């Protein structure tokens, strides 16, 4: 029996594609994309049925919706649409990343990881190619211009490659840190950046909810154009889908960068009026002059930055003269925020570009998080953790990866039937244990070591002797010193037993 993780199997290319692994790769490629496409078909059919429209353009609407979920810019008639809701995109990418997370293990080989990435990209790219062909055919029926092919494939590859990379990296983070030999302050900074981004999103969501409550009357006005119950449901679903975009805009406002809605803009220190989309979710956008107390909202990113600095001070060896983990956390958090901000913005027909000013957003984000983080580091050093105290690096790893250290749980339910075994499996050792190593059971003592007690002696030809401590008997010559009595037995060396070779083993 040969282990499935032997070098011959790991580097055998197509030979490593077992039936069980093919089943898992099929789930990676098809399950998220199939669920997303099914939901799109249901929504399109329900929308056309509620509007009383003909079903002739259903195929084109489904294809356009699939491309819109992947943030591919579309042109409908003469209107350019580049601002799409982030919620469907987040759900699809989250499902894709989860499938990749389950498809790999902490000790997966490069071949297995390559198969997972190929499957994660293969399914969505195939559906994208079909949707592009359908959209081109539907352009003769509906006012939908065929999208740019290169842009469509580029967006799909970028999004799904990122989702697969995040899933694999989370599953194999211990191995990645070991291979990269990253300093502890880098690990602390990466984990701190994730916590900082989540705190900012939570605070921005809370501010958005408060703004909704403050403009409750305006929300009612936007529903007046719904017409009937189906219109009410449609506006509600559309608002929920765009809610992550609004939260990201609130993050930019809290940091002081502001958000633009074409000619209109909003910030903590000024509001420029202009037309905004008449959907309920946009009722949270304040109108009118900025109030003086809005500046107090800057305490929110300051507090988040201080908490990030405290975390870096507690989980790293940062000193006041070398705050490397704090700066790493601020830089990584800024990179994530700018990436999300770019996805949340785009062209929206006659309204123009909607979103954040990314250069200013990146500058103020790093400034707030780095400066406030340094304040948090000072607090951590003087009031929480003494200088020089560093928490162990093992604290960065979660307890949910116990299967990394065990030999029976390396693989989840999808892999239990695949026959993979750890090197610590008893069958592995039984098959690879040569008969010449163990001709006689006497070579193993009770503790499982080779040879007898004299095996670890310096001289391999040492005698097996026992010193008898019985007191000597006096003879007629009392001044004569009695000799020590040694009860010894000569043990012949077993033929074929090479003590030097076994000692090296």
VENDA-V92923 format. One line per field, one symbol per residue. ss: DSSP state (H for helix, E for strand, - for the rest). psi: psi as a letter, one per 40 degrees, with the letter a starting at -180 (. if undefined). A space follows every 50 residues. Layout:
ss->???
psi->???
//
This chain:
ss->------HHHH--HHHH--HHHHHHHHHHHHHHHHHHHHHHHHHHHHHHHH H---HHHHHHHHHHHHHHH----EEE--EEE----HHHHHHHHHHHHHHH HHH------HHHHHHHHHHHHHHHHHHHHHHHHHHHHH-----EE---HH HHHHHHHHHHHHHHHHHHHHH-HHHHHHHH---HHHHHHHHHHHHHHHHH HHHHHHHHHHHHHH-HHHHHHHHHH---HHHHHHHHHHHHHHHHHHHHHH HHHHH---EEE--EEE----EE-------HHHHH-------HHHHHHHHH HHHHHHHHHHHHHHH---E--E-HHHHHHHHHHHHHHHHHHHHH-EEEHH H-EEEE-HHHHHHHHHHHHHHHHHHHHHHHHHHH--------HHHH--HH HHHH-----------HHH-------HHHHHHH--HHH---HHHE-----E --HHHH-------EEEE------------------EEEE---------HH HHHH-
psi->hhieeiddddfebddegidddddddddddddddddddddddddddddddd efiiededdddddddddddefhhihhbehhhehiiddddddddddddddd ddeiidfiiddddddddddddddddddddddddddddeeedighihihdd dddddddddddddddddddddfdddddddefhiddddddddddddddddd ddddddddddddddfdddddddededdadddddddddddddedddddddd ddddeediiigbdiihieeihhiiiihgiddeeehiiaihideddeeedd ddddddddddddddeifhidegfddddddddddddddddddddeiihgbe eahhaigdddddddddddddddddddddddddechihehhiideeeiiee fdedeieefdiadeedeeeiiieeiddddddehidddgdheeehadeeii aadedeidheeiihihhhehhihiadgdehhiihhhhihhhihhiehhdd dddd.
//
